[in-house]
Amino acid sequence: MAAPVDTPLDDLPLPDWRGWIDAARDGLEWVQLYVFVAPVAAQTVLALLLFGLATLIARRLRPIAQRWVVRLKTMRPLQRVVWTLTKELRLVIFLVLVTVAGRALTFYGPLDYARLLGILSSLLTAWVVIRVATSILQNRLARRTAALVVWSIAALDITNLYEPTVNVLDAVAVQVGSVRLSALLVVQGALWLAALLWGAALLVKVADRRMQAVADISPSIRVLIGKLLRFTLVGLAILLALNAIGVDMTALAVFGGGLGLGIGIGLQRVVANLVSGVVLLMDRSVKPGDVIEVEGTFGWVDAMQARFVSLITRDRKEILIPNEDFITNRVVNWSHSDDLVRLEVEFTVSYDADPHLVRELGVQAARKPPRVVEKPVPVCHLAEFGDNGLAFVLRFWVCDAPNGVVNVKGQVLLALWDLLKEHGIGIPYPHRDIKMREPVTVRMEPPPPPAEA
């Protein structure tokens, strides 16, 4: 290892701070010329006072405005616009006060004493108009994001900073092969992609509402069309966003090959679930509203997504089952092609009972619950001569299995219990006799005396 070389401190390279010092000096000069001056200071103080006054006025008027908005329930679009203005009531009042103050200073004072208020009035007007325009969006995050992005662009244009900001973002760039990737390109791509994805989601929602009104389309086909339309529009939105920022589409061929290899290696289960979901929608073996049983899980199909099926159990738990499980496992669909479901109740009576009478009583008990259908008629058969009594099986049919099967079985068992008890027929239970191979002497001993306190 080479020994360190001693270098005099005077010979060490020093950083060049002259560029930073000049930039800081220019910034201070701009602040002194345009900020720390009497007109700007006066308008700033006036704006702060007006903002405080607007806060006090809005605090008094907001409850009244909210009560008035509640009365507009029948006018949903107007109610949403007015509600947005109510939430921005402080800024609306501040806008009115700033506009009035700016106009007054323009007529009765120097022009420099109204320029800042004019810019502030334009910024507030742009924000209120944009907030009202974006109030049509249902999602709160999308509403806030869209308003902030559009207002930022408008603010840059109002303050004459749009072109300098674009130039700065375009200057911040890296060269990736033959492609120049700048910050401006990234921002434009993100804005294009967000707008196109929002438009695709809006079109899918409109198409879903239209298909809901068509009774001839089955639920499974409706879901299939919705998913295909969503995938197509999202893919088209991504391609249009890339094309809008000037990305060469031929470069996507290499990316597509790598993506296919990645899917084949690491996303096998995801692709299997996607394909299984399409198969389920096409063969209509499972559709929304069906009552199914998968691997011991019983419930109603609430929704069919691209990767899973949402199953609602009787205790209101939502279980997400992958689509692949419906293809590879055994699925019991209680309402696939026929609503009729046969249920069985097994019971045993003593050997003293008349089996013919027991069969009649069993049929009578099955006919008492209102959910049991009349045709096919209930039947009761003697199944076997059991160890403890005569074993019977009672079979009956219901047509509303989605409403539960255990409850109707319980009603039949209660009716059967009442009829058997009424006719003096007993239900046996196991008896056990214990026999000792050798004699056992049983000796009785008096209990021990109680302990003295």
TORKOL-4160 file (C-alpha; in steps of 0.2 Angstrom, whole numbers, padded with zeros to 4 digits, m for minus):
453
<pt num="1" X="0000" Y="0000" Z="0000"/>
<pt num="2" X="0007" Y="0017" Z="m0005"/>
<pt num="3" X="0011" Y="0030" Z="0008"/>
<pt num="4" X="0000" Y="0045" Z="0009"/>
<pt num="5" X="0008" Y="0061" Z="0000"/>
<pt num="6" X="0008" Y="0077" Z="0011"/>
<pt num="7" X="0000" Y="0091" Z="0001"/>
<pt num="8" X="0001" Y="0109" Z="0007"/>
<pt num="9" X="m0015" Y="0117" Z="0011"/>
<pt num="10" X="m0012" Y="0131" Z="m0001"/>
<pt num="11" X="m0011" Y="0119" Z="m0015"/>
<pt num="12" X="m0028" Y="0110" Z="m0011"/>
<pt num="13" X="m0042" Y="0114" Z="m0025"/>
<pt num="14" X="m0056" Y="0125" Z="m0018"/>
<pt num="15" X="m0074" Y="0125" Z="m0024"/>
<pt num="16" X="m0079" Y="0139" Z="m0035"/>
<pt num="17" X="m0092" Y="0148" Z="m0025"/>
<pt num="18" X="m0093" Y="0163" Z="m0037"/>
<pt num="19" X="m0108" Y="0157" Z="m0046"/>
<pt num="20" X="m0118" Y="0154" Z="m0031"/>
<pt num="21" X="m0113" Y="0170" Z="m0023"/>
<pt num="22" X="m0118" Y="0180" Z="m0039"/>
<pt num="23" X="m0135" Y="0171" Z="m0039"/>
<pt num="24" X="m0138" Y="0175" Z="m0021"/>
<pt num="25" X="m0133" Y="0193" Z="m0024"/>
<pt num="26" X="m0145" Y="0194" Z="m0039"/>
<pt num="27" X="m0159" Y="0186" Z="m0028"/>
<pt num="28" X="m0156" Y="0199" Z="m0014"/>
<pt num="29" X="m0157" Y="0213" Z="m0026"/>
<pt num="30" X="m0173" Y="0207" Z="m0034"/>
<pt num="31" X="m0181" Y="0205" Z="m0016"/>
<pt num="32" X="m0175" Y="0223" Z="m0012"/>
<pt num="33" X="m0182" Y="0230" Z="m0028"/>
<pt num="34" X="m0199" Y="0221" Z="m0029"/>
<pt num="35" X="m0203" Y="0215" Z="m0012"/>
<pt num="36" X="m0196" Y="0226" Z="0001"/>
<pt num="37" X="m0204" Y="0242" Z="m0006"/>
<pt num="38" X="m0219" Y="0252" Z="0001"/>
<pt num="39" X="m0232" Y="0247" Z="m0012"/>
<pt num="40" X="m0229" Y="0229" Z="m0010"/>
<pt num="41" X="m0228" Y="0230" Z="0009"/>
<pt num="42" X="m0244" Y="0240" Z="0010"/>
<pt num="43" X="m0254" Y="0228" Z="m0001"/>
<pt num="44" X="m0247" Y="0213" Z="0009"/>
<pt num="45" X="m0253" Y="0221" Z="0025"/>
<pt num="46" X="m0270" Y="0225" Z="0017"/>
<pt num="47" X="m0272" Y="0207" Z="0011"/>
<pt num="48" X="m0269" Y="0200" Z="0028"/>
<pt num="49" X="m0282" Y="0211" Z="0036"/>
<pt num="50" X="m0294" Y="0207" Z="0022"/>
<pt num="51" X="m0291" Y="0188" Z="0025"/>
<pt num="52" X="m0294" Y="0190" Z="0043"/>
<pt num="53" X="m0310" Y="0199" Z="0040"/>
<pt num="54" X="m0316" Y="0186" Z="0027"/>
<pt num="55" X="m0312" Y="0173" Z="0040"/>
<pt num="56" X="m0324" Y="0181" Z="0053"/>
<pt num="57" X="m0338" Y="0184" Z="0040"/>
<pt num="58" X="m0337" Y="0166" Z="0034"/>
<pt num="59" X="m0338" Y="0159" Z="0051"/>
<pt num="60" X="m0355" Y="0168" Z="0053"/>
<pt num="61" X="m0362" Y="0164" Z="0036"/>
<pt num="62" X="m0356" Y="0146" Z="0034"/>
<pt num="63" X="m0370" Y="0138" Z="0045"/>
<pt num="64" X="m0383" Y="0148" Z="0036"/>
<pt num="65" X="m0376" Y="0143" Z="0019"/>
<pt num="66" X="m0375" Y="0124" Z="0024"/>
<pt num="67" X="m0394" Y="0124" Z="0030"/>
<pt num="68" X="m0398" Y="0132" Z="0013"/>
<pt num="69" X="m0388" Y="0118" Z="0003"/>
<pt num="70" X="m0398" Y="0105" Z="0012"/>
<pt num="71" X="m0414" Y="0111" Z="0004"/>
<pt num="72" X="m0407" Y="0108" Z="m0013"/>
<pt num="73" X="m0408" Y="0089" Z="m0012"/>
<pt num="74" X="m0419" Y="0087" Z="m0028"/>
<pt num="75" X="m0406" Y="0097" Z="m0038"/>
<pt num="76" X="m0390" Y="0086" Z="m0036"/>
<pt num="77" X="m0378" Y="0095" Z="m0048"/>
<pt num="78" X="m0383" Y="0113" Z="m0042"/>
<pt num="79" X="m0381" Y="0106" Z="m0024"/>
<pt num="80" X="m0364" Y="0100" Z="m0027"/>
<pt num="81" X="m0358" Y="0116" Z="m0034"/>
<pt num="82" X="m0366" Y="0126" Z="m0020"/>
<pt num="83" X="m0358" Y="0114" Z="m0007"/>
<pt num="84" X="m0341" Y="0117" Z="m0015"/>
<pt num="85" X="m0344" Y="0136" Z="m0014"/>
<pt num="86" X="m0349" Y="0134" Z="0004"/>
<pt num="87" X="m0333" Y="0124" Z="0009"/>
<pt num="88" X="m0323" Y="0138" Z="0000"/>
<pt num="89" X="m0334" Y="0152" Z="0007"/>
<pt num="90" X="m0319" Y="0160" Z="0016"/>
<pt num="91" X="m0309" Y="0161" Z="0000"/>
<pt num="92" X="m0325" Y="0167" Z="m0010"/>
<pt num="93" X="m0327" Y="0182" Z="0003"/>
<pt num="94" X="m0308" Y="0185" Z="0002"/>
<pt num="95" X="m0309" Y="0186" Z="m0017"/>
<pt num="96" X="m0324" Y="0199" Z="m0016"/>
<pt num="97" X="m0315" Y="0210" Z="m0003"/>
<pt num="98" X="m0298" Y="0209" Z="m0013"/>
<pt num="99" X="m0307" Y="0213" Z="m0029"/>
<pt num="100" X="m0316" Y="0228" Z="m0022"/>
<pt num="101" X="m0300" Y="0234" Z="m0013"/>
<pt num="102" X="m0290" Y="0233" Z="m0029"/>
<pt num="103" X="m0303" Y="0242" Z="m0039"/>
<pt num="104" X="m0304" Y="0256" Z="m0026"/>
<pt num="105" X="m0285" Y="0258" Z="m0026"/>
<pt num="106" X="m0284" Y="0258" Z="m0045"/>
<pt num="107" X="m0297" Y="0273" Z="m0045"/>
<pt num="108" X="m0290" Y="0283" Z="m0030"/>
<pt num="109" X="m0272" Y="0279" Z="m0029"/>
<pt num="110" X="m0256" Y="0275" Z="m0039"/>
<pt num="111" X="m0256" Y="0259" Z="m0050"/>
<pt num="112" X="m0242" Y="0251" Z="m0040"/>
<pt num="113" X="m0253" Y="0250" Z="m0025"/>
<pt num="114" X="m0265" Y="0239" Z="m0034"/>
<pt num="115" X="m0254" Y="0227" Z="m0044"/>
<pt num="116" X="m0251" Y="0214" Z="m0031"/>
<pt num="117" X="m0270" Y="0214" Z="m0026"/>
<pt num="118" X="m0274" Y="0212" Z="m0044"/>
<pt num="119" X="m0263" Y="0196" Z="m0046"/>
<pt num="120" X="m0270" Y="0189" Z="m0030"/>
<pt num="121" X="m0288" Y="0192" Z="m0036"/>
<pt num="122" X="m0284" Y="0183" Z="m0052"/>
<pt num="123" X="m0276" Y="0168" Z="m0042"/>
<pt num="124" X="m0291" Y="0167" Z="m0031"/>
<pt num="125" X="m0304" Y="0168" Z="m0046"/>
<pt num="126" X="m0294" Y="0154" Z="m0055"/>
<pt num="127" X="m0295" Y="0143" Z="m0039"/>
<pt num="128" X="m0314" Y="0146" Z="m0036"/>
<pt num="129" X="m0318" Y="0143" Z="m0054"/>
<pt num="130" X="m0307" Y="0127" Z="m0055"/>
<pt num="131" X="m0314" Y="0120" Z="m0038"/>
<pt num="132" X="m0332" Y="0122" Z="m0045"/>
<pt num="133" X="m0328" Y="0114" Z="m0062"/>
<pt num="134" X="m0319" Y="0099" Z="m0053"/>
<pt num="135" X="m0334" Y="0097" Z="m0041"/>
<pt num="136" X="m0341" Y="0085" Z="m0054"/>
<pt num="137" X="m0328" Y="0072" Z="m0050"/>
<pt num="138" X="m0335" Y="0059" Z="m0038"/>
<pt num="139" X="m0318" Y="0054" Z="m0030"/>
<pt num="140" X="m0311" Y="0066" Z="m0018"/>
<pt num="141" X="m0293" Y="0063" Z="m0021"/>
<pt num="142" X="m0296" Y="0065" Z="m0040"/>
<pt num="143" X="m0305" Y="0081" Z="m0036"/>
<pt num="144" X="m0291" Y="0088" Z="m0026"/>
<pt num="145" X="m0277" Y="0083" Z="m0037"/>
<pt num="146" X="m0286" Y="0089" Z="m0053"/>
<pt num="147" X="m0289" Y="0106" Z="m0045"/>
<pt num="148" X="m0272" Y="0108" Z="m0039"/>
<pt num="149" X="m0263" Y="0104" Z="m0055"/>
<pt num="150" X="m0275" Y="0115" Z="m0066"/>
<pt num="151" X="m0273" Y="0129" Z="m0054"/>
<pt num="152" X="m0254" Y="0127" Z="m0053"/>
<pt num="153" X="m0253" Y="0129" Z="m0072"/>
<pt num="154" X="m0265" Y="0144" Z="m0071"/>
<pt num="155" X="m0255" Y="0152" Z="m0057"/>
<pt num="156" X="m0239" Y="0151" Z="m0067"/>
<pt num="157" X="m0247" Y="0159" Z="m0082"/>
<pt num="158" X="m0255" Y="0173" Z="m0072"/>
<pt num="159" X="m0238" Y="0177" Z="m0064"/>
<pt num="160" X="m0229" Y="0176" Z="m0081"/>
<pt num="161" X="m0219" Y="0161" Z="m0074"/>
<pt num="162" X="m0225" Y="0148" Z="m0086"/>
<pt num="163" X="m0212" Y="0150" Z="m0099"/>
<pt num="164" X="m0197" Y="0151" Z="m0087"/>
<pt num="165" X="m0204" Y="0136" Z="m0078"/>
<pt num="166" X="m0205" Y="0126" Z="m0094"/>
<pt num="167" X="m0188" Y="0131" Z="m0099"/>
<pt num="168" X="m0181" Y="0125" Z="m0082"/>
<pt num="169" X="m0190" Y="0108" Z="m0083"/>
<pt num="170" X="m0184" Y="0106" Z="m0100"/>
<pt num="171" X="m0166" Y="0109" Z="m0095"/>
<pt num="172" X="m0166" Y="0096" Z="m0082"/>
<pt num="173" X="m0164" Y="0081" Z="m0093"/>
<pt num="174" X="m0154" Y="0065" Z="m0094"/>
<pt num="175" X="m0149" Y="0055" Z="m0110"/>
<pt num="176" X="m0155" Y="0037" Z="m0111"/>
<pt num="177" X="m0148" Y="0030" Z="m0127"/>
<pt num="178" X="m0155" Y="0040" Z="m0141"/>
<pt num="179" X="m0169" Y="0047" Z="m0130"/>
<pt num="180" X="m0168" Y="0063" Z="m0121"/>
<pt num="181" X="m0178" Y="0061" Z="m0105"/>
<pt num="182" X="m0182" Y="0078" Z="m0097"/>
<pt num="183" X="m0192" Y="0083" Z="m0081"/>
<pt num="184" X="m0204" Y="0092" Z="m0093"/>
<pt num="185" X="m0207" Y="0076" Z="m0103"/>
<pt num="186" X="m0211" Y="0067" Z="m0087"/>
<pt num="187" X="m0223" Y="0080" Z="m0081"/>
<pt num="188" X="m0232" Y="0080" Z="m0098"/>
<pt num="189" X="m0233" Y="0061" Z="m0098"/>
<pt num="190" X="m0240" Y="0060" Z="m0081"/>
<pt num="191" X="m0253" Y="0074" Z="m0085"/>
<pt num="192" X="m0258" Y="0065" Z="m0101"/>
<pt num="193" X="m0259" Y="0048" Z="m0093"/>
<pt num="194" X="m0270" Y="0055" Z="m0078"/>
<pt num="195" X="m0282" Y="0063" Z="m0090"/>
<pt num="196" X="m0284" Y="0049" Z="m0102"/>
<pt num="197" X="m0286" Y="0036" Z="m0087"/>
<pt num="198" X="m0299" Y="0047" Z="m0080"/>
<pt num="199" X="m0308" Y="0048" Z="m0097"/>
<pt num="200" X="m0307" Y="0029" Z="m0099"/>
<pt num="201" X="m0314" Y="0026" Z="m0081"/>
<pt num="202" X="m0328" Y="0038" Z="m0085"/>
<pt num="203" X="m0332" Y="0029" Z="m0101"/>
<pt num="204" X="m0332" Y="0012" Z="m0092"/>
<pt num="205" X="m0344" Y="0019" Z="m0079"/>
<pt num="206" X="m0356" Y="0025" Z="m0092"/>
<pt num="207" X="m0355" Y="0009" Z="m0102"/>
<pt num="208" X="m0359" Y="m0001" Z="m0086"/>
<pt num="209" X="m0374" Y="0010" Z="m0082"/>
<pt num="210" X="m0381" Y="0007" Z="m0100"/>
<pt num="211" X="m0378" Y="m0012" Z="m0099"/>
<pt num="212" X="m0387" Y="m0012" Z="m0082"/>
<pt num="213" X="m0403" Y="m0005" Z="m0091"/>
<pt num="214" X="m0402" Y="m0019" Z="m0104"/>
<pt num="215" X="m0412" Y="m0034" Z="m0096"/>
<pt num="216" X="m0407" Y="m0046" Z="m0111"/>
<pt num="217" X="m0389" Y="m0046" Z="m0105"/>
<pt num="218" X="m0385" Y="m0059" Z="m0092"/>
<pt num="219" X="m0374" Y="m0053" Z="m0076"/>
<pt num="220" X="m0359" Y="m0064" Z="m0082"/>
<pt num="221" X="m0359" Y="m0057" Z="m0099"/>
<pt num="222" X="m0361" Y="m0039" Z="m0092"/>
<pt num="223" X="m0346" Y="m0041" Z="m0081"/>
<pt num="224" X="m0336" Y="m0049" Z="m0095"/>
<pt num="225" X="m0340" Y="m0034" Z="m0107"/>
<pt num="226" X="m0335" Y="m0022" Z="m0093"/>
<pt num="227" X="m0319" Y="m0030" Z="m0090"/>
<pt num="228" X="m0314" Y="m0031" Z="m0108"/>
<pt num="229" X="m0319" Y="m0013" Z="m0111"/>
<pt num="230" X="m0309" Y="m0008" Z="m0096"/>
<pt num="231" X="m0293" Y="m0017" Z="m0101"/>
<pt num="232" X="m0295" Y="m0010" Z="m0119"/>
<pt num="233" X="m0297" Y="0008" Z="m0114"/>
<pt num="234" X="m0283" Y="0008" Z="m0101"/>
<pt num="235" X="m0271" Y="0000" Z="m0113"/>
<pt num="236" X="m0276" Y="0013" Z="m0126"/>
<pt num="237" X="m0274" Y="0027" Z="m0114"/>
<pt num="238" X="m0256" Y="0022" Z="m0110"/>
<pt num="239" X="m0252" Y="0021" Z="m0128"/>
<pt num="240" X="m0260" Y="0038" Z="m0132"/>
<pt num="241" X="m0250" Y="0045" Z="m0117"/>
<pt num="242" X="m0234" Y="0038" Z="m0123"/>
<pt num="243" X="m0237" Y="0044" Z="m0141"/>
<pt num="244" X="m0242" Y="0062" Z="m0135"/>
<pt num="245" X="m0225" Y="0064" Z="m0127"/>
<pt num="246" X="m0216" Y="0058" Z="m0142"/>
<pt num="247" X="m0211" Y="0040" Z="m0137"/>
<pt num="248" X="m0207" Y="0029" Z="m0152"/>
<pt num="249" X="m0219" Y="0015" Z="m0152"/>
<pt num="250" X="m0207" Y="0003" Z="m0160"/>
<pt num="251" X="m0197" Y="0003" Z="m0144"/>
<pt num="252" X="m0211" Y="m0005" Z="m0135"/>
<pt num="253" X="m0208" Y="m0021" Z="m0145"/>
<pt num="254" X="m0192" Y="m0025" Z="m0134"/>
<pt num="255" X="m0201" Y="m0020" Z="m0119"/>
<pt num="256" X="m0216" Y="m0031" Z="m0123"/>
<pt num="257" X="m0204" Y="m0046" Z="m0125"/>
<pt num="258" X="m0196" Y="m0043" Z="m0108"/>
<pt num="259" X="m0213" Y="m0040" Z="m0101"/>
<pt num="260" X="m0219" Y="m0057" Z="m0108"/>
<pt num="261" X="m0204" Y="m0066" Z="m0101"/>
<pt num="262" X="m0207" Y="m0058" Z="m0084"/>
<pt num="263" X="m0225" Y="m0063" Z="m0084"/>
<pt num="264" X="m0220" Y="m0081" Z="m0089"/>
<pt num="265" X="m0208" Y="m0082" Z="m0075"/>
<pt num="266" X="m0215" Y="m0072" Z="m0060"/>
<pt num="267" X="m0233" Y="m0069" Z="m0064"/>
<pt num="268" X="m0240" Y="m0086" Z="m0068"/>
<pt num="269" X="m0253" Y="m0086" Z="m0054"/>
<pt num="270" X="m0259" Y="m0069" Z="m0058"/>
<pt num="271" X="m0261" Y="m0073" Z="m0077"/>
<pt num="272" X="m0269" Y="m0089" Z="m0072"/>
<pt num="273" X="m0282" Y="m0080" Z="m0061"/>
<pt num="274" X="m0285" Y="m0067" Z="m0075"/>
<pt num="275" X="m0288" Y="m0081" Z="m0088"/>
<pt num="276" X="m0299" Y="m0091" Z="m0076"/>
<pt num="277" X="m0309" Y="m0076" Z="m0073"/>
<pt num="278" X="m0312" Y="m0074" Z="m0092"/>
<pt num="279" X="m0317" Y="m0092" Z="m0093"/>
<pt num="280" X="m0329" Y="m0091" Z="m0078"/>
<pt num="281" X="m0338" Y="m0076" Z="m0087"/>
<pt num="282" X="m0339" Y="m0085" Z="m0103"/>
<pt num="283" X="m0345" Y="m0102" Z="m0098"/>
<pt num="284" X="m0357" Y="m0094" Z="m0085"/>
<pt num="285" X="m0354" Y="m0107" Z="m0072"/>
<pt num="286" X="m0353" Y="m0094" Z="m0058"/>
<pt num="287" X="m0361" Y="m0078" Z="m0059"/>
<pt num="288" X="m0366" Y="m0064" Z="m0047"/>
<pt num="289" X="m0380" Y="m0069" Z="m0036"/>
<pt num="290" X="m0377" Y="m0087" Z="m0036"/>
<pt num="291" X="m0376" Y="m0097" Z="m0020"/>
<pt num="292" X="m0360" Y="m0108" Z="m0021"/>
<pt num="293" X="m0349" Y="m0119" Z="m0009"/>
<pt num="294" X="m0331" Y="m0120" Z="m0012"/>
<pt num="295" X="m0320" Y="m0130" Z="m0001"/>
<pt num="296" X="m0332" Y="m0129" Z="0013"/>
<pt num="297" X="m0335" Y="m0110" Z="0011"/>
<pt num="298" X="m0354" Y="m0106" Z="0008"/>
<pt num="299" X="m0360" Y="m0090" Z="0002"/>
<pt num="300" X="m0367" Y="m0078" Z="m0011"/>
<pt num="301" X="m0357" Y="m0072" Z="m0026"/>
<pt num="302" X="m0357" Y="m0053" Z="m0024"/>
<pt num="303" X="m0344" Y="m0048" Z="m0037"/>
<pt num="304" X="m0333" Y="m0055" Z="m0050"/>
<pt num="305" X="m0316" Y="m0046" Z="m0052"/>
<pt num="306" X="m0302" Y="m0048" Z="m0063"/>
<pt num="307" X="m0292" Y="m0058" Z="m0051"/>
<pt num="308" X="m0304" Y="m0065" Z="m0038"/>
<pt num="309" X="m0323" Y="m0068" Z="m0034"/>
<pt num="310" X="m0330" Y="m0059" Z="m0019"/>
<pt num="311" X="m0341" Y="m0071" Z="m0009"/>
<pt num="312" X="m0352" Y="m0065" Z="0005"/>
<pt num="313" X="m0356" Y="m0078" Z="0019"/>
<pt num="314" X="m0371" Y="m0079" Z="0030"/>
<pt num="315" X="m0362" Y="m0070" Z="0044"/>
<pt num="316" X="m0358" Y="m0055" Z="0032"/>
<pt num="317" X="m0340" Y="m0059" Z="0030"/>
<pt num="318" X="m0333" Y="m0055" Z="0013"/>
<pt num="319" X="m0321" Y="m0069" Z="0007"/>
<pt num="320" X="m0310" Y="m0066" Z="m0009"/>
<pt num="321" X="m0307" Y="m0082" Z="m0018"/>
<pt num="322" X="m0295" Y="m0083" Z="m0032"/>
<pt num="323" X="m0303" Y="m0087" Z="m0049"/>
<pt num="324" X="m0291" Y="m0101" Z="m0052"/>
<pt num="325" X="m0299" Y="m0111" Z="m0037"/>
<pt num="326" X="m0316" Y="m0111" Z="m0047"/>
<pt num="327" X="m0307" Y="m0120" Z="m0061"/>
<pt num="328" X="m0296" Y="m0132" Z="m0052"/>
<pt num="329" X="m0307" Y="m0136" Z="m0037"/>
<pt num="330" X="m0324" Y="m0144" Z="m0035"/>
<pt num="331" X="m0338" Y="m0130" Z="m0034"/>
<pt num="332" X="m0356" Y="m0133" Z="m0028"/>
<pt num="333" X="m0367" Y="m0121" Z="m0036"/>
<pt num="334" X="m0384" Y="m0122" Z="m0028"/>
<pt num="335" X="m0393" Y="m0111" Z="m0040"/>
<pt num="336" X="m0384" Y="m0114" Z="m0057"/>
<pt num="337" X="m0397" Y="m0122" Z="m0068"/>
<pt num="338" X="m0412" Y="m0126" Z="m0056"/>
<pt num="339" X="m0418" Y="m0118" Z="m0040"/>
<pt num="340" X="m0425" Y="m0135" Z="m0033"/>
<pt num="341" X="m0414" Y="m0142" Z="m0020"/>
<pt num="342" X="m0417" Y="m0159" Z="m0010"/>
<pt num="343" X="m0414" Y="m0159" Z="0008"/>
<pt num="344" X="m0413" Y="m0175" Z="0019"/>
<pt num="345" X="m0417" Y="m0177" Z="0038"/>
<pt num="346" X="m0412" Y="m0193" Z="0046"/>
<pt num="347" X="m0420" Y="m0199" Z="0063"/>
<pt num="348" X="m0422" Y="m0215" Z="0073"/>
<pt num="349" X="m0437" Y="m0221" Z="0083"/>
<pt num="350" X="m0439" Y="m0236" Z="0095"/>
<pt num="351" X="m0444" Y="m0254" Z="0089"/>
<pt num="352" X="m0460" Y="m0252" Z="0097"/>
<pt num="353" X="m0466" Y="m0239" Z="0085"/>
<pt num="354" X="m0477" Y="m0243" Z="0069"/>
<pt num="355" X="m0465" Y="m0240" Z="0054"/>
<pt num="356" X="m0480" Y="m0236" Z="0043"/>
<pt num="357" X="m0487" Y="m0223" Z="0055"/>
<pt num="358" X="m0469" Y="m0216" Z="0057"/>
<pt num="359" X="m0468" Y="m0213" Z="0038"/>
<pt num="360" X="m0484" Y="m0204" Z="0037"/>
<pt num="361" X="m0479" Y="m0193" Z="0052"/>
<pt num="362" X="m0463" Y="m0189" Z="0043"/>
<pt num="363" X="m0472" Y="m0183" Z="0027"/>
<pt num="364" X="m0484" Y="m0173" Z="0038"/>
<pt num="365" X="m0469" Y="m0165" Z="0047"/>
<pt num="366" X="m0460" Y="m0160" Z="0030"/>
<pt num="367" X="m0476" Y="m0152" Z="0024"/>
<pt num="368" X="m0478" Y="m0140" Z="0038"/>
<pt num="369" X="m0464" Y="m0127" Z="0034"/>
<pt num="370" X="m0470" Y="m0115" Z="0021"/>
<pt num="371" X="m0453" Y="m0115" Z="0012"/>
<pt num="372" X="m0455" Y="m0134" Z="0007"/>
<pt num="373" X="m0463" Y="m0136" Z="m0010"/>
<pt num="374" X="m0478" Y="m0147" Z="m0014"/>
<pt num="375" X="m0470" Y="m0155" Z="m0029"/>
<pt num="376" X="m0460" Y="m0165" Z="m0029"/>
<pt num="377" X="m0469" Y="m0172" Z="m0014"/>
<pt num="378" X="m0459" Y="m0176" Z="0002"/>
<pt num="379" X="m0455" Y="m0195" Z="0005"/>
<pt num="380" X="m0450" Y="m0204" Z="0021"/>
<pt num="381" X="m0441" Y="m0221" Z="0019"/>
<pt num="382" X="m0436" Y="m0234" Z="0032"/>
<pt num="383" X="m0417" Y="m0234" Z="0029"/>
<pt num="384" X="m0411" Y="m0249" Z="0041"/>
<pt num="385" X="m0414" Y="m0258" Z="0057"/>
<pt num="386" X="m0401" Y="m0249" Z="0068"/>
<pt num="387" X="m0393" Y="m0255" Z="0084"/>
<pt num="388" X="m0404" Y="m0244" Z="0094"/>
<pt num="389" X="m0420" Y="m0242" Z="0084"/>
<pt num="390" X="m0428" Y="m0240" Z="0066"/>
<pt num="391" X="m0418" Y="m0228" Z="0056"/>
<pt num="392" X="m0428" Y="m0217" Z="0044"/>
<pt num="393" X="m0423" Y="m0204" Z="0031"/>
<pt num="394" X="m0435" Y="m0190" Z="0027"/>
<pt num="395" X="m0432" Y="m0181" Z="0010"/>
<pt num="396" X="m0441" Y="m0165" Z="0004"/>
<pt num="397" X="m0438" Y="m0151" Z="m0008"/>
<pt num="398" X="m0435" Y="m0132" Z="m0007"/>
<pt num="399" X="m0434" Y="m0119" Z="m0021"/>
<pt num="400" X="m0425" Y="m0105" Z="m0011"/>
<pt num="401" X="m0409" Y="m0112" Z="m0005"/>
<pt num="402" X="m0401" Y="m0095" Z="m0005"/>
<pt num="403" X="m0411" Y="m0091" Z="0011"/>
<pt num="404" X="m0403" Y="m0105" Z="0020"/>
<pt num="405" X="m0405" Y="m0124" Z="0022"/>
<pt num="406" X="m0401" Y="m0127" Z="0041"/>
<pt num="407" X="m0416" Y="m0116" Z="0046"/>
<pt num="408" X="m0429" Y="m0126" Z="0036"/>
<pt num="409" X="m0421" Y="m0142" Z="0042"/>
<pt num="410" X="m0423" Y="m0136" Z="0060"/>
<pt num="411" X="m0442" Y="m0132" Z="0056"/>
<pt num="412" X="m0445" Y="m0150" Z="0050"/>
<pt num="413" X="m0436" Y="m0158" Z="0065"/>
<pt num="414" X="m0447" Y="m0148" Z="0077"/>
<pt num="415" X="m0463" Y="m0152" Z="0068"/>
<pt num="416" X="m0457" Y="m0171" Z="0068"/>
<pt num="417" X="m0453" Y="m0170" Z="0086"/>
<pt num="418" X="m0471" Y="m0163" Z="0090"/>
<pt num="419" X="m0480" Y="m0177" Z="0080"/>
<pt num="420" X="m0469" Y="m0191" Z="0087"/>
<pt num="421" X="m0473" Y="m0185" Z="0105"/>
<pt num="422" X="m0491" Y="m0183" Z="0101"/>
<pt num="423" X="m0492" Y="m0201" Z="0095"/>
<pt num="424" X="m0482" Y="m0208" Z="0110"/>
<pt num="425" X="m0467" Y="m0213" Z="0099"/>
<pt num="426" X="m0451" Y="m0212" Z="0108"/>
<pt num="427" X="m0434" Y="m0208" Z="0101"/>
<pt num="428" X="m0421" Y="m0220" Z="0107"/>
<pt num="429" X="m0404" Y="m0216" Z="0113"/>
<pt num="430" X="m0389" Y="m0228" Z="0116"/>
<pt num="431" X="m0389" Y="m0239" Z="0132"/>
<pt num="432" X="m0373" Y="m0247" Z="0139"/>
<pt num="433" X="m0373" Y="m0263" Z="0150"/>
<pt num="434" X="m0357" Y="m0266" Z="0160"/>
<pt num="435" X="m0353" Y="m0284" Z="0164"/>
<pt num="436" X="m0339" Y="m0290" Z="0176"/>
<pt num="437" X="m0330" Y="m0306" Z="0172"/>
<pt num="438" X="m0325" Y="m0309" Z="0190"/>
<pt num="439" X="m0336" Y="m0306" Z="0205"/>
<pt num="440" X="m0333" Y="m0290" Z="0214"/>
<pt num="441" X="m0336" Y="m0287" Z="0232"/>
<pt num="442" X="m0345" Y="m0271" Z="0236"/>
<pt num="443" X="m0342" Y="m0264" Z="0254"/>
<pt num="444" X="m0351" Y="m0249" Z="0261"/>
<pt num="445" X="m0342" Y="m0239" Z="0274"/>
<pt num="446" X="m0349" Y="m0225" Z="0284"/>
<pt num="447" X="m0344" Y="m0207" Z="0280"/>
<pt num="448" X="m0330" Y="m0200" Z="0290"/>
<pt num="449" X="m0335" Y="m0188" Z="0305"/>
<pt num="450" X="m0335" Y="m0170" Z="0301"/>
<pt num="451" X="m0320" Y="m0160" Z="0306"/>
<pt num="452" X="m0321" Y="m0150" Z="0322"/>
<pt num="453" X="m0321" Y="m0132" Z="0320"/>
